[in-house]
Amino acid sequence: MDKRKELILKTIIKEYIKIALPVGSGSLVDKYHLNISSATIRNEMAELEEAGYIAQPHTSSGRVPTEKAYNFYLENLSEKKLNENEARIFEKVLAEKNEINFKQAAKALAKVSNNAIFWAFYKHNLYYTGISNLLHQPEFHETNSIYDISEVIDRIDEVIDGIFNDLKYGPQILLGSKNPFSAHCSAVIAKYRLNENIGLVGILGPMRMDYEKNLALIKFINNMLIEK
């Protein structure tokens, strides 16, 4: 992909993550000052659509990123660190590493990420919170989508049971069709070993999640859990 298409695609993804509405060429020119004409952006968007990176919802003139676009975005994801306030929150709450503190950390994660959080302290000891965050996401407002998300929530323990042993250790992203929870969602997770116990912590949200922030959160938590 040439640099101009890459810039346009990344800008579409960032804007869609932010506003959850289809992105048009005009808004890219007006908001991001790309120094590219609207006509050129429209042509490039047409080629990106043909290549399967963006799609046009039936009711809109704008475009939304596809799973293929998000995978491309993740391959080129820049590192992001937590701000000092967020870092202090988790350093304080995880000063002691036990189930009570993990639950407090999960609630803090739900608040900071605005997504759902699951935390398997061991394979068969699961806690989750922030489900209302998931239900409030614009993608899941339609009746069918709400049903799908409810089914995801009902199956969280079953899915974790099924993937727990096969997951590699450390932070990782499970996106769309590679996400065992739902092809309509993404999860940023970390499997870790703490003393004799193996645990799994994860952020579950729509494919339109803030991957940079969520990966930074999970990396920070993972590092706190495995540090000696």
DOMI-626298 format. One record per residue (C-alpha): x, y, z; residue in three letters. Coordinates in steps of 0.5 Angstrom, whole numbers, padded with zeros to 4 digits, always signed. Example, Ala and Ser with C-alpha at 12.3 -4.5 7.8 and 13.67 -1.06 7.14 Angstrom:
2
+0025-0009+0016ALA/+0027-0002+0014SER/
***
This chain:
228
+0000+0000+0000MET/+0003+0007-0002ASP/+0004+0012+0003LYS/-0002+0016+0001ARG/-0007+0011+0002LYS/-0004+0009+0008GLU/-0005+0016+0011LEU/-0012+0016+0009ILE/-0014+0009+0011LEU/-0011+0010+0018LYS/-0014+0017+0019THR/-0021+0013+0017ILE/-0020+0008+0022ILE/-0018+0013+0028LYS/-0024+0018+0026GLU/-0028+0012+0026TYR/-0026+0009+0033ILE/-0027+0016+0036LYS/-0034+0018+0033ILE/-0037+0011+0031ALA/-0040+0014+0025LEU/-0038+0012+0018PRO/-0033+0017+0015VAL/-0033+0021+0009GLY/-0028+0025+0005SER/-0030+0032+0007GLY/-0029+0030+0014SER/-0022+0028+0013LEU/-0021+0034+0009VAL/-0024+0039+0014ASP/-0022+0036+0021LYS/-0015+0033+0019TYR/-0012+0038+0014HIS/-0009+0032+0010LEU/-0007+0037+0005ASN/-0010+0032+0000ILE/-0016+0034-0005SER/-0023+0032-0003SER/-0023+0029-0010ALA/-0016+0025-0009THR/-0019+0022-0003ILE/-0025+0020-0006ARG/-0021+0016-0011ASN/-0017+0013-0006GLU/-0023+0011-0002MET/-0026+0008-0008ALA/-0019+0004-0009GLU/-0019+0002-0001LEU/-0026+0000-0002GLU/-0025-0005-0008GLU/-0019-0008-0004ALA/-0023-0009+0002GLY/-0020-0005+0007TYR/-0027+0000+0008ILE/-0034-0001+0006ALA/-0040+0003+0005GLN/-0046+0002+0010PRO/-0053+0002+0006HIS/-0055+0008+0010THR/-0049+0012+0009SER/-0045+0016+0004SER/-0039+0015+0009GLY/-0034+0009+0010ARG/-0033+0004+0016VAL/-0026+0000+0016PRO/-0027-0007+0015THR/-0023-0013+0019GLU/-0018-0013+0014LYS/-0017-0005+0015ALA/-0016-0007+0023TYR/-0011-0012+0022ASN/-0007-0008+0017PHE/-0007-0002+0023TYR/-0005-0007+0028LEU/+0001-0009+0024GLU/+0003-0002+0024ASN/+0001+0000+0031LEU/+0005+0005+0035SER/+0007+0004+0042GLU/+0003+0008+0047LYS/+0005+0009+0055LYS/+0000+0010+0060LEU/-0001+0017+0063ASN/+0002+0018+0070GLU/-0005+0018+0073ASN/-0007+0012+0070GLU/+0000+0008+0072ALA/-0001+0011+0079ARG/-0008+0008+0080ILE/-0006+0001+0078PHE/+0001+0001+0082GLU/-0004+0003+0088LYS/-0009-0002+0087VAL/-0004-0008+0085LEU/+0001-0007+0091ALA/-0002-0013+0093GLU/-0003-0019+0088LYS/-0010-0022+0091ASN/-0017-0023+0088GLU/-0019-0017+0092ILE/-0014-0013+0089ASN/-0015-0016+0082PHE/-0023-0015+0082LYS/-0021-0007+0084GLN/-0016-0007+0078ALA/-0021-0010+0073ALA/-0026-0005+0075LYS/-0021+0001+0074ALA/-0020-0002+0068LEU/-0027-0002+0066ALA/-0027+0005+0067LYS/-0021+0007+0064VAL/-0022+0003+0058SER/-0030+0004+0057ASN/-0030-0003+0055ASN/-0032-0010+0059ALA/-0026-0014+0063ILE/-0026-0021+0065PHE/-0021-0024+0069TRP/-0019-0031+0070ALA/-0015-0032+0077PHE/-0015-0039+0075TYR/-0018-0043+0070LYS/-0024-0044+0073HIS/-0025-0038+0078ASN/-0027-0032+0073LEU/-0029-0025+0075TYR/-0032-0020+0070TYR/-0035-0013+0070THR/-0036-0007+0065GLY/-0041-0011+0061ILE/-0046-0004+0061SER/-0040-0001+0057ASN/-0041-0006+0052LEU/-0048-0006+0051LEU/-0047+0002+0051HIS/-0043+0002+0045GLN/-0046+0004+0038PRO/-0045-0002+0034GLU/-0049-0006+0039PHE/-0055-0002+0040HIS/-0059-0006+0034GLU/-0064-0011+0037THR/-0060-0017+0034ASN/-0053-0014+0036SER/-0056-0014+0043ILE/-0058-0021+0043TYR/-0051-0023+0040ASP/-0047-0019+0045ILE/-0052-0022+0051SER/-0050-0029+0048GLU/-0042-0027+0048VAL/-0043-0025+0056ILE/-0047-0032+0057ASP/-0041-0036+0054ARG/-0035-0032+0057ILE/-0033-0038+0062ASP/-0034-0043+0057GLU/-0030-0039+0052VAL/-0024-0038+0057ILE/-0025-0045+0059ASP/-0024-0047+0052GLY/-0018-0043+0050ILE/-0014-0042+0057PHE/-0009-0048+0056ASN/-0007-0046+0049ASP/-0006-0039+0049LEU/+0001-0036+0049LYS/+0004-0032+0055TYR/+0004-0025+0055GLY/+0000-0019+0052PRO/-0004-0021+0045GLN/-0010-0018+0041ILE/-0015-0023+0038LEU/-0019-0019+0033LEU/-0026-0021+0029GLY/-0026-0028+0026SER/-0020-0029+0030LYS/-0023-0028+0037ASN/-0026-0034+0040PRO/-0031-0029+0044PHE/-0035-0026+0038SER/-0033-0025+0031ALA/-0036-0018+0032HIS/-0031-0016+0038CYS/-0024-0016+0039SER/-0020-0017+0046ALA/-0014-0015+0048VAL/-0011-0020+0053ILE/-0005-0023+0057ALA/-0004-0030+0060LYS/+0001-0029+0066TYR/+0004-0034+0071ARG/+0004-0031+0078LEU/+0007-0036+0083ASN/+0004-0042+0082GLU/-0002-0040+0079ASN/-0004-0038+0072ILE/-0009-0033+0070GLY/-0012-0029+0064LEU/-0014-0022+0064VAL/-0017-0018+0058GLY/-0021-0012+0055ILE/-0027-0014+0051LEU/-0030-0009+0046GLY/-0032-0008+0039PRO/-0027-0008+0033MET/-0028-0001+0034ARG/-0024+0000+0040MET/-0018+0004+0042ASP/-0012-0001+0041TYR/-0007+0003+0043GLU/-0009+0005+0049LYS/-0012-0002+0051ASN/-0006-0005+0049LEU/-0002+0000+0053ALA/-0007-0002+0059LEU/-0006-0010+0059ILE/+0002-0009+0058LYS/+0002-0005+0064PHE/-0002-0010+0068ILE/+0002-0016+0065ASN/+0008-0013+0067ASN/+0006-0011+0074MET/+0003-0018+0075LEU/+0010-0022+0073ILE/+0015-0017+0076GLU/+0019-0020+0082LYS/
***
